[in-house]
Amino acid sequence: MFNREERALLRRQIAIAYADFARHNQWTATDVYLSSMIVERAIGNAANDLERMSNFHLEEDKKPDRHKIAGFISKWVAKERPIQLRDNISQVDVSRRLYWANADLAVKVFQIFLRKEVPFEVALNLRYWFAFRDERGETLALIAYCCEEMSK
């Protein structure tokens, strides 16, 4: 589904989302890190899902739009949980905020594909879904589309 350049761009976009996430949180590089191996697995799984969806629902040679990419990539980022704790962090230091780290990253990844800001209330629901539900990429793609339409 994604060629080498597209995969590299997706990795960079996820890294940018992680940098934004880290900038807004109190953890340091000594506490958590973004696992490149898990990011690659999330991209691969999203690519497989997008390929299957495209084969059944899109015209031949048509690629998924940014809403579908936002939905499927963020779904797999949430499932694979690429933000990992470093070995040296004490379990006492693992706070409730850290528990939400991967869900928050998935919301940021979802956002980077959109041209308009995700409304706060929608972002809160996405955060919950990414933490506790296994939402379908198609549903998330529809939410991405609706977020842009709502802000017009």
Phi and psi in degrees as a GROMACS rama.xvg file:
@    title "Ramachandran Plot"
@    xaxis  label "Phi"
@    yaxis  label "Psi"
@TYPE xy
-106.128  131.636  PHE-2
-78.7996  179.565  ASN-3
-58.6074  -43.6831  ARG-4
-66.7968  -40.3365  GLU-5
-65.8871  -39.391  GLU-6
-63.853  -41.4658  ARG-7
-62.807  -40.7225  ALA-8
-63.9377  -42.5161  LEU-9
-62.2308  -41.7582  LEU-10
-60.7453  -43.3275  ARG-11
-63.8675  -41.9922  ARG-12
-64.4243  -39.8896  GLN-13
-66.9968  -38.6507  ILE-14
-64.0718  -38.0506  ALA-15
-65.0103  -43.2864  ILE-16
-61.5798  -39.7068  ALA-17
-65.7825  -42.3946  TYR-18
-61.4502  -41.084  ALA-19
-64.6488  -43.3702  ASP-20
-58.7675  -48.7912  PHE-21
-63.8647  -36.5799  ALA-22
-64.0654  -31.734  ARG-23
-94.0663  4.57857  HIS-24
-125.913  163.683  ASN-25
-90.1191  0.623085  GLN-26
-79.0885  156.238  TRP-27
-113.315  173.729  THR-28
-65.0345  -15.5103  ALA-29
-79.5356  -15.0595  THR-30
-96.2435  -47.8447  ASP-31
-135.526  163.776  VAL-32
-149.942  161.136  TYR-33
-95.3634  115.49  LEU-34
-77.5768  115.134  SER-35
-65.8977  -32.629  SER-36
-64.6186  -42.8136  MET-37
-72.1199  -35.796  ILE-38
-60.4249  -44.5094  VAL-39
-63.192  -39.2707  GLU-40
-64.9203  -40.9538  ARG-41
-62.8702  -43.4772  ALA-42
-63.0655  -43.0169  ILE-43
-62.7171  -43.7646  GLY-44
-65.6848  -40.6122  ASN-45
-63.6454  -41.422  ALA-46
-61.2183  -42.0557  ALA-47
-62.749  -45.078  ASN-48
-63.1128  -43.5713  ASP-49
-64.1719  -38.1242  LEU-50
-62.0466  -47.4232  GLU-51
-61.6081  -45.4218  ARG-52
-61.9624  -43.3869  MET-53
-63.2376  -41.2416  SER-54
-61.6058  -34.0997  ASN-55
-92.0476  -29.7389  PHE-56
-121.203  -12.1575  HIS-57
-111.232  153.591  LEU-58
-64.2247  153.571  GLU-59
-57.2683  139.377  GLU-60
69.044  8.84947  ASP-61
-97.0263  133.444  LYS-62
-94.6324  154.529  LYS-63
-63.0599  146.292  PRO-64
-80.4227  176.716  ASP-65
-64.0698  -28.261  ARG-66
-66.7514  -43.001  HIS-67
-66.82  -41.2118  LYS-68
-62.7607  -43.1108  ILE-69
-58.3174  -46.3648  ALA-70
-63.8271  -47.9071  GLY-71
-75.2191  -40.9201  PHE-72
-65.2931  -46.3087  ILE-73
-65.2143  -36.6119  SER-74
-57.0589  -47.8167  LYS-75
-75.8324  -29.6841  TRP-76
-62.4308  -43.3069  VAL-77
-64.2983  -40.7991  ALA-78
-70.6385  -41.185  LYS-79
-82.7752  -23.6353  GLU-80
57.03  69.5958  ARG-81
-75.0081  -14.903  PRO-82
-79.8027  119.835  ILE-83
-118.8  149.375  GLN-84
-79.6985  141.911  LEU-85
-73.7156  155.876  ARG-86
-63.2199  -29.0115  ASP-87
-83.7341  -2.38177  ASN-88
-80.4478  135.508  ILE-89
-76.8668  142.781  SER-90
-61.8612  -24.9139  GLN-91
-64.8256  -31.1273  VAL-92
-79.6634  -11.2977  ASP-93
-77.2415  102.092  VAL-94
-92.4822  174.278  SER-95
-61.7911  -37.2616  ARG-96
-62.4228  -37.6735  ARG-97
-67.72  -30.6127  LEU-98
-59.2757  -34.2165  TYR-99
-87.6903  1.95249  TRP-100
-54.7841  -49.9897  ALA-101
-70.1759  -33.2046  ASN-102
-65.8214  -41.8455  ALA-103
-63.5301  -41.0056  ASP-104
-62.4939  -41.9745  LEU-105
-60.9044  -38.1591  ALA-106
-64.2234  -42.4549  VAL-107
-65.4315  -39.2117  LYS-108
-64.0904  -43.6108  VAL-109
-54.667  -45.7522  PHE-110
-65.2675  -35.9906  GLN-111
-65.5953  -18.5726  ILE-112
-88.5924  -8.9722  PHE-113
-98.5492  154.376  LEU-114
-90.3626  -14.7321  ARG-115
-123.874  157.456  LYS-116
-69.5692  140.113  GLU-117
-72.861  126.771  VAL-118
-56.4947  145.07  PRO-119
-53.473  -46.3405  PHE-120
-63.6589  -37.3068  GLU-121
-68.4785  -42.1285  VAL-122
-59.6275  -39.5293  ALA-123
-62.8054  -42.3036  LEU-124
-67.1378  -40.4811  ASN-125
-60.5189  -43.6887  LEU-126
-56.1497  -46.904  ARG-127
-62.5538  -47.4452  TYR-128
-59.0063  -44.8838  TRP-129
-64.808  -29.1945  PHE-130
-81.6472  -37.4147  ALA-131
-123.949  -7.68402  PHE-132
-123.085  162.765  ARG-133
-114.232  76.1506  ASP-134
-75.4058  149.53  GLU-135
-74.9439  144.757  ARG-136
-60.0104  -35.9898  GLY-137
-63.8529  -39.6012  GLU-138
-65.0743  -43.7773  THR-139
-65.173  -35.3012  LEU-140
-63.5511  -41.3342  ALA-141
-64.0649  -40.5225  LEU-142
-63.1915  -40.4915  ILE-143
-59.8908  -46.4646  ALA-144
-60.1834  -47.1187  TYR-145
-63.5624  -36.4105  CYS-146
-59.9399  -42.7158  CYS-147
-68.6047  -40.6936  GLU-148
-65.6331  -37.6173  GLU-149
-64.2461  -28.533  MET-150
-91.5385  6.21389  SER-151
